[in-house]
């Protein structure tokens, strides 16, 4: 069953203990990622489009899909009229699939938590789903994402409940606010990221304006 395979794949990415191990787990999963996450009722790549549309006018860009994976968010945003979307991911195999969707203006390999290959203030907004989660990108990666987002732009991303406190996300949020780098705009309640399986897997969406 796809659900069983997807649960096994989730376990492999959640237990990866090095960036190389995480990249390998996603390389192994890339070919079946879309169908198996669909079997779980994975909502986030599509739902994030609603928050982007709420805060970024159609025609504004460029946007960055940070941790784009196979690029599931790109076609949804393209359908809504967003045409200038870049993607980054740590997995070449995932990026190849994202490129096949004809929704991204550029795709680059990079890892959140390290330096990113764009200049200061390059993007109108960045969005990210399912990336700030177990054994994935650290909260510190938000500093670089804010750096490459222009003043007046937006940071739109989800954080998994299990890492919000242990990963120090609130501390990074407060640090960026104290430094005058961003201000809070909106946050959702905790909600399920899978409509079918994993009912205890909760995330929250956060929106900040870069200042």
C-alpha positions in Angstrom: 0.0 0.0 0.0 1.1 3.5 -0.7 0.3 4.6 2.8 2.7 1.9 4.3 5.4 2.9 1.8 4.9 6.6 2.6 5.1 6.0 6.3 8.4 4.1 5.9 9.8 6.9 3.8 8.7 9.5 6.3 10.5 7.5 9.0 13.7 7.5 6.9 13.7 11.3 6.4 12.7 12.0 10.1 15.6 9.8 11.4 18.3 11.1 9.1 21.0 12.5 11.3 23.2 14.2 8.8 22.6 16.5 5.8 24.1 13.7 3.6 21.8 11.1 5.1 18.7 13.4 4.5 19.7 14.0 0.9 20.1 10.3 0.3 16.7 9.6 1.9 15.0 12.0 -0.4 17.0 10.7 -3.4 15.6 7.2 -2.6 12.1 8.6 -2.2 12.0 11.1 -5.1 10.4 8.8 -7.8 7.4 7.8 -5.6 7.2 10.9 -3.3 4.2 12.5 -5.0 2.0 9.4 -5.1 2.9 8.3 -1.6 2.4 11.7 0.1 -0.9 12.0 -1.8 -2.0 8.7 -0.2 -1.4 10.3 3.2 -3.5 13.3 2.2 -0.5 15.7 2.3 -2.0 19.2 2.3 0.9 21.7 2.8 2.3 22.2 -0.7 -1.1 23.2 -2.0 -2.5 25.0 1.1 0.5 27.4 1.2 -0.7 29.0 -2.0 -3.6 30.5 0.0 -1.3 32.3 2.4 0.9 33.5 -0.5 -2.1 34.8 -2.4 -3.3 36.6 0.8 -0.1 38.5 1.2 1.6 38.8 -2.2 -0.3 40.4 -5.1 -0.4 38.5 -8.4 2.4 39.7 -10.6 4.7 40.5 -7.8 7.9 38.5 -7.7 10.2 36.8 -7.7 9.1 34.2 -5.1 11.3 31.5 -3.5 10.0 28.1 -2.8 12.5 27.2 -0.1 12.8 23.4 0.1 10.7 22.9 -3.0 11.1 19.1 -3.1 9.4 17.8 -6.2 7.8 21.2 -6.8 4.2 20.4 -5.8 3.6 24.1 -4.9 4.8 25.6 -8.2 1.9 24.6 -10.4 -0.7 25.7 -7.9 0.8 29.2 -7.7 1.3 29.3 -11.5 -2.4 28.5 -11.8 -3.1 31.5 -9.6 -1.0 33.8 -11.8 2.4 33.8 -10.2 5.0 33.3 -12.9 8.3 34.2 -11.4 9.1 31.4 -8.9 12.5 30.1 -7.9 13.1 26.8 -6.1 15.8 25.5 -3.9 16.3 22.0 -2.5 19.1 19.8 -1.2 18.2 16.9 -3.5 19.2 16.8 -7.2 16.6 14.0 -7.7 13.8 16.1 -6.3 14.9 19.2 -8.3 14.8 17.2 -11.6 11.1 16.4 -10.9 10.4 20.0 -9.9 12.0 21.1 -13.2 9.6 18.9 -15.2 6.6 20.9 -13.9 7.4 24.0 -16.0 6.4 26.2 -13.1 9.8 27.4 -11.9 12.0 30.2 -13.4 15.1 28.8 -11.8 16.1 25.9 -9.5 19.2 25.7 -7.4 20.7 23.1 -5.1 21.2 24.5 -1.6 20.7 23.6 2.0 18.8 25.7 4.5 21.0 26.6 7.4 23.9 27.4 5.2 24.6 30.3 2.8 22.1 30.8 0.0 23.1 31.7 -3.6 21.2 35.0 -4.0 22.0 38.6 -3.1 20.4 40.6 -0.3 16.8 41.6 -0.9 16.4 39.5 -4.1 12.9 38.0 -3.5 9.5 39.6 -3.0 8.7 36.7 -0.6 9.7 33.2 0.3 7.5 30.4 1.3 8.3 27.0 2.7 6.3 24.0 3.7 7.3 20.8 5.5 10.9 22.0 5.7 11.0 23.2 9.3 10.3 19.8 10.7 11.9 16.8 12.4 15.6 16.3 11.3 15.3 18.9 8.6 16.1 22.6 8.3 17.1 24.4 11.5 15.4 27.6 12.8 18.7 29.4 12.1 18.1 29.0 8.4 15.5 31.8 8.7 18.3 34.4 9.0 19.5 33.7 5.4 16.0 33.5 4.0 15.2 36.9 5.5 18.5 38.3 4.1 17.5 37.4 0.6 13.9 38.8 1.0 13.4 42.5 0.2 12.0 45.0 2.7 8.3 45.0 2.6 8.3 41.4 1.4 7.0 38.4 3.3 8.2 35.2 5.0 5.5 32.5 4.8 6.3 29.1 6.2 5.1 26.2 8.3 6.7 24.7 11.4 6.0 21.2 12.8 4.8 21.1 16.4 7.4 18.6 17.5 10.3 20.9 16.7 8.8 24.4 17.5 10.1 24.4 21.1 12.9 22.0 20.9 14.3 23.7 17.7 14.3 27.1 19.2 12.0 28.7 16.7 10.4 31.3 19.0 13.9 32.4 20.0 14.9 33.0 16.4 11.5 34.8 15.8 12.2 37.1 18.7 15.8 37.7 17.7 14.8 38.7 14.2 12.1 41.0 15.5 14.5 42.6 18.1 17.0 43.2 15.3 14.4 45.0 13.3 14.5 42.4 10.5 10.9 41.5 10.4 7.5 41.9 12.2 4.8 39.3 12.8 1.7 39.6 10.5 -0.3 36.4 11.0 -0.1 32.9 12.4 -2.6 30.0 12.0 -3.8 27.7 14.7 -2.1 24.2 14.8 -3.6 22.0 12.1 -3.1 18.6 10.5 -0.6 18.4 7.6 -2.1 15.1 6.4 -5.8 14.8 5.8 -5.9 11.0 5.7 -3.0 9.6 7.9 -0.9 10.8 10.8 -3.6 12.7 12.7 -1.2 13.8 15.4 1.2 15.5 12.9 0.4 19.2 13.4 1.9 22.3 11.9 1.4 26.0 12.2 1.8 28.6 9.4 3.6 31.8 10.2 3.7 35.0 8.2 6.2 37.8 8.8 6.8 41.1 6.9 10.5 41.8 6.3 11.4 45.4 7.4 
